[in-house]
Amino acid sequence: MSDREEYGLLNPEEGEGEDFGDEWEEIDVSDTEADRIARKRDREFAEFRKRLKDADQFKVEQSVFDDATFAAIYKLVQDGHIEAFGGPISTGKEANVYEALGEAGDVAVKIYRINASNFQQMREYLEGDPRFEGIGSDKKKVVLAWTKKEFANLRRARSAGVRVPRPIAVERNVLVMELVGLVEERARRLAEVNVENPETAFEVVREYMRRLYRAGLVHGDLSEYNLIIHDGELVVIDLGQAATVHHPNADDFLDRDCRNVAAFFSRQGIDVDPADLRAFVTEPADD
């Protein structure tokens, strides 16, 4: 862990982070330009698809990525968000994350699997979210909604002053975001490090939880495994499942987050009560 003892808080962006959460942007899961490119199958896309499928880092994915996924990557390359791919950062049943080169340097590219094994779990988080009413049980639409939901959640959290990976672009089931730490200098999860100043770390975590809540979001899976440390900063990751405070299970999600955070910092020697943490997180903002 860094020798720095302080975990600096971000400042909310001016005019953001307060008094929102009741109004939500419409998230469209209809066909995108990537779907149209995949159907058209022009020569340039066909050549790009072949190069990508032949690349070492993608060979294992040939049975997983459909044509529209390759087309989504193709569209992001055309738009300048991706210039070259590096190796995989992580692989999982839900998504793979790759290092890539973007316009301004290294980025992370998260590619969700259309045939995700946790499809039903995704539906549980989406159902009740006002942004996804009527999405039904179409597997493709659920995964596309999940990807756009993570992009929207990252943008909303960042505006509220929560340190999260900066969202850059989204196309279909592909999300481009800030790469926090290079692959060879991987940012460490809070569970993996010796927390030298747990009191300060806890203050930052609970403040970020409160900022999320005031921005209308509950993380829903917050623990020492979804908090990383990089260059002396605490970064909140994996916001795909984050739900609005209007979600019918939002209270249960928040209670679970509070229990997880309290349990971790209690093991670090801090007296943390989940009920007190919840009261802090949900305390109304001063007028």
C-alpha positions as CSV (number, residue, x, y, z in Angstrom):
1,M,0.0,0.0,0.0
2,S,1.1,3.6,-0.5
3,D,2.9,5.3,2.3
4,R,0.3,8.1,2.1
5,E,-2.0,8.1,5.1
6,E,-4.8,10.2,3.7
7,Y,-7.3,9.1,1.1
8,G,-8.3,12.4,-0.5
9,L,-12.0,13.0,-1.2
10,L,-13.0,14.3,-4.6
11,N,-15.2,17.5,-4.8
12,P,-18.6,17.1,-6.5
13,E,-18.8,18.7,-9.9
14,E,-20.3,22.2,-9.7
15,G,-24.1,22.0,-10.0
16,E,-24.1,18.2,-9.7
17,G,-24.3,15.7,-6.9
18,E,-27.3,17.3,-5.2
19,D,-31.0,17.1,-5.4
20,F,-31.1,14.5,-8.2
21,G,-32.2,10.9,-8.3
22,D,-35.9,11.5,-8.9
23,E,-35.4,12.2,-12.6
24,W,-33.6,9.6,-14.7
25,E,-32.3,9.7,-18.2
26,E,-34.0,7.4,-20.6
27,I,-31.8,4.4,-21.4
28,D,-32.5,3.0,-24.9
29,V,-31.8,-0.7,-25.5
30,S,-33.0,-0.8,-29.1
31,D,-30.6,-1.7,-31.9
32,T,-27.5,0.5,-32.1
33,E,-25.2,1.4,-35.0
34,A,-23.2,-1.8,-34.0
35,D,-26.2,-4.0,-34.8
36,R,-26.7,-2.3,-38.1
37,I,-23.0,-2.7,-39.0
38,A,-23.2,-6.4,-38.0
39,R,-26.2,-6.9,-40.3
40,K,-24.6,-5.0,-43.2
41,R,-21.3,-6.9,-43.0
42,D,-19.3,-4.5,-45.2
43,R,-15.8,-5.4,-46.3
44,E,-14.0,-3.2,-43.8
45,F,-15.9,-4.6,-40.9
46,A,-15.4,-8.2,-42.1
47,E,-11.7,-7.6,-42.3
48,F,-11.6,-6.0,-38.8
49,R,-13.6,-8.9,-37.4
50,K,-11.2,-11.4,-38.8
51,R,-8.2,-9.6,-37.4
52,L,-9.8,-9.4,-34.0
53,K,-10.8,-13.0,-33.9
54,D,-7.3,-14.0,-34.9
55,A,-5.7,-11.9,-32.2
56,D,-4.2,-14.0,-29.4
57,Q,-6.2,-12.2,-26.6
58,F,-9.5,-12.9,-28.3
59,K,-9.1,-16.5,-29.6
60,V,-10.8,-18.0,-26.6
61,E,-13.8,-15.8,-27.1
62,Q,-14.7,-16.9,-30.6
63,S,-17.7,-18.9,-29.3
64,V,-18.8,-16.1,-27.0
65,F,-18.7,-12.8,-29.0
66,D,-21.4,-12.5,-31.5
67,D,-21.0,-10.4,-34.7
68,A,-22.7,-7.4,-33.1
69,T,-20.2,-7.5,-30.2
70,F,-17.3,-7.3,-32.8
71,A,-19.3,-4.5,-34.5
72,A,-19.6,-2.6,-31.2
73,I,-15.8,-2.7,-30.8
74,Y,-15.4,-1.7,-34.5
75,K,-17.7,1.3,-33.9
76,L,-15.7,2.3,-30.8
77,V,-12.5,2.1,-32.8
78,Q,-14.0,4.2,-35.6
79,D,-15.1,6.8,-33.1
80,G,-11.5,7.0,-31.7
81,H,-12.2,5.6,-28.2
82,I,-10.0,2.5,-28.9
83,E,-6.8,2.6,-30.9
84,A,-5.2,-0.8,-30.0
85,F,-5.9,-3.7,-27.6
86,G,-3.6,-5.1,-25.0
87,G,-4.0,-8.2,-22.9
88,P,-6.9,-9.2,-20.6
89,I,-7.1,-7.7,-17.2
90,S,-9.7,-10.1,-15.9
91,T,-12.0,-12.8,-17.3
92,G,-15.3,-13.9,-15.7
93,K,-18.6,-15.5,-16.4
94,E,-20.2,-12.1,-16.7
95,A,-17.6,-10.0,-18.6
96,N,-14.0,-9.8,-19.7
97,V,-12.0,-6.7,-19.1
98,Y,-9.1,-5.7,-21.4
99,E,-6.4,-3.1,-21.4
100,A,-6.4,-0.9,-24.5
101,L,-5.0,2.3,-25.8
102,G,-7.4,5.2,-26.2
103,E,-7.1,8.8,-27.4
104,A,-5.6,10.0,-24.1
105,G,-3.8,6.9,-23.0
106,D,-4.6,3.5,-21.5
107,V,-8.2,2.6,-21.0
108,A,-10.1,-0.4,-19.8
109,V,-12.6,-2.1,-22.1
110,K,-15.3,-4.2,-20.4
111,I,-17.1,-6.6,-22.7
112,Y,-20.2,-8.2,-21.3
113,R,-21.3,-11.6,-22.5
114,I,-24.7,-11.7,-24.2
115,N,-25.1,-15.2,-22.8
116,A,-24.1,-14.2,-19.3
117,S,-24.5,-17.0,-16.8
118,N,-25.9,-14.6,-14.1
119,F,-28.7,-13.4,-16.4
120,Q,-31.4,-14.0,-13.8
121,Q,-29.4,-12.0,-11.2
122,M,-29.1,-9.1,-13.6
123,R,-32.9,-9.1,-14.0
124,E,-33.3,-8.9,-10.2
125,Y,-31.3,-5.7,-10.1
126,L,-33.0,-4.2,-13.2
127,E,-36.5,-5.0,-12.2
128,G,-37.9,-2.1,-10.2
129,D,-35.3,0.4,-11.5
130,P,-37.4,3.2,-13.1
131,R,-34.9,3.4,-16.0
132,F,-35.7,-0.1,-17.2
133,E,-39.4,-0.5,-16.9
134,G,-40.8,-2.9,-19.4
135,I,-37.5,-4.5,-20.4
136,G,-38.9,-8.0,-20.1
137,S,-36.9,-11.2,-20.2
138,D,-35.1,-10.8,-23.5
139,K,-31.5,-11.8,-22.7
140,K,-29.9,-9.5,-25.2
141,K,-31.9,-6.5,-23.9
142,V,-31.1,-7.3,-20.3
143,V,-27.3,-7.4,-21.0
144,L,-27.4,-4.3,-23.1
145,A,-29.4,-2.5,-20.4
146,W,-26.9,-3.7,-17.7
147,T,-24.0,-2.2,-19.7
148,K,-25.7,1.1,-20.2
149,K,-26.7,1.1,-16.6
150,E,-23.1,0.7,-15.4
151,F,-22.1,3.6,-17.7
152,A,-24.9,5.8,-16.4
153,N,-24.1,4.9,-12.7
154,L,-20.4,5.7,-13.2
155,R,-21.3,9.1,-14.7
156,R,-23.8,9.9,-11.9
157,A,-21.4,8.8,-9.2
158,R,-18.5,10.8,-10.6
159,S,-20.7,13.9,-10.8
160,A,-21.5,13.4,-7.2
161,G,-17.8,13.5,-6.2
162,V,-17.4,9.7,-5.8
163,R,-14.0,8.4,-7.0
164,V,-14.9,5.8,-9.7
165,P,-13.4,4.9,-13.0
166,R,-14.2,7.7,-15.5
167,P,-16.8,6.4,-18.0
168,I,-15.7,7.2,-21.6
169,A,-18.0,5.5,-24.0
170,V,-20.6,2.7,-24.3
171,E,-21.7,0.8,-27.4
172,R,-24.1,-2.1,-27.1
173,N,-22.4,-4.5,-24.6
174,V,-19.0,-2.9,-24.6
175,L,-18.0,-0.2,-22.0
176,V,-14.9,1.9,-22.2
177,M,-13.7,3.5,-19.0
178,E,-10.6,4.8,-17.3
179,L,-8.0,2.2,-16.5
180,V,-7.2,2.6,-12.8
181,G,-3.6,1.3,-12.6
182,L,-1.7,-0.4,-15.3
183,V,-1.8,-4.2,-15.7
184,E,1.7,-4.6,-14.4
185,E,1.0,-2.2,-11.6
186,R,-2.4,-3.4,-10.7
187,A,-4.4,-1.4,-8.2
188,R,-5.0,-3.5,-5.1
189,R,-8.4,-4.3,-3.6
190,L,-8.9,-3.2,0.0
191,A,-9.1,-6.8,0.9
192,E,-5.6,-7.4,-0.4
193,V,-3.7,-4.7,1.4
194,N,-2.6,-3.8,4.9
195,V,-4.7,-0.7,5.6
196,E,-2.3,1.6,7.5
197,N,-4.9,4.2,8.4
198,P,-8.2,2.4,8.6
199,E,-9.9,5.4,10.4
200,T,-9.3,7.7,7.5
201,A,-10.2,5.0,5.0
202,F,-13.5,4.4,6.7
203,E,-14.3,8.1,6.8
204,V,-13.8,8.3,3.0
205,V,-15.8,5.1,2.3
206,R,-18.8,6.2,4.4
207,E,-18.7,9.7,2.8
208,Y,-18.7,8.1,-0.7
209,M,-21.7,5.9,0.4
210,R,-23.5,9.0,1.5
211,R,-22.7,10.9,-1.7
212,L,-24.0,8.0,-3.8
213,Y,-27.2,7.9,-1.8
214,R,-27.7,11.6,-2.2
215,A,-27.2,11.1,-5.9
216,G,-30.0,8.6,-5.9
217,L,-27.9,5.4,-5.9
218,V,-27.2,2.5,-3.7
219,H,-24.1,0.4,-4.6
220,G,-25.7,-2.9,-3.8
221,D,-22.5,-5.0,-3.6
222,L,-20.1,-2.8,-1.6
223,S,-17.4,-4.5,0.3
224,E,-13.6,-4.6,0.6
225,Y,-13.6,-6.5,-2.8
226,N,-15.2,-3.5,-4.7
227,L,-12.9,-0.9,-3.2
228,I,-9.4,-0.5,-4.6
229,I,-6.4,1.7,-3.7
230,H,-4.3,3.3,-6.3
231,D,-1.8,6.2,-5.9
232,G,-3.2,6.9,-2.4
233,E,-6.8,7.1,-3.6
234,L,-9.7,4.9,-2.7
235,V,-11.7,4.0,-5.8
236,V,-15.2,2.5,-5.9
237,I,-15.6,-0.1,-8.7
238,D,-18.2,-2.5,-10.1
239,L,-21.2,-0.2,-10.2
240,G,-23.1,-2.3,-12.7
241,Q,-25.6,-3.5,-10.1
242,A,-26.0,-0.2,-8.4
243,A,-29.7,0.6,-8.0
244,T,-31.7,3.8,-7.6
245,V,-33.0,4.7,-4.1
246,H,-36.5,4.1,-5.6
247,H,-35.8,0.4,-6.3
248,P,-38.1,-1.8,-4.2
249,N,-35.1,-3.6,-2.7
250,A,-32.9,-0.5,-2.2
251,D,-33.3,-0.6,1.6
252,D,-32.1,-4.3,1.6
253,F,-29.2,-3.4,-0.7
254,L,-28.1,-0.5,1.5
255,D,-28.4,-2.6,4.7
256,R,-26.2,-5.3,3.1
257,D,-23.6,-2.6,2.1
258,C,-23.5,-1.2,5.6
259,R,-23.1,-4.7,7.1
260,N,-20.2,-5.5,4.7
261,V,-18.4,-2.2,5.3
262,A,-18.9,-2.3,9.1
263,A,-17.7,-5.9,9.2
264,F,-14.5,-5.1,7.3
265,F,-13.5,-2.1,9.3
266,S,-14.4,-3.8,12.5
267,R,-11.8,-6.3,11.6
268,Q,-9.4,-3.4,11.2
269,G,-10.0,-2.5,14.9
270,I,-12.6,0.3,14.4
271,D,-15.9,0.2,16.3
272,V,-18.4,0.5,13.5
273,D,-22.1,-0.2,13.9
274,P,-24.1,-1.0,10.7
275,A,-27.1,0.9,12.0
276,D,-25.0,4.0,12.7
277,L,-23.4,3.8,9.3
278,R,-26.8,3.6,7.7
279,A,-28.0,6.6,9.6
280,F,-25.0,8.6,8.4
281,V,-25.5,7.6,4.8
282,T,-29.1,8.4,4.7
283,E,-28.9,11.7,6.7
284,P,-30.7,14.4,4.8
285,A,-28.4,17.1,3.2
286,D,-28.4,20.5,4.8
287,D,-30.5,23.0,2.9
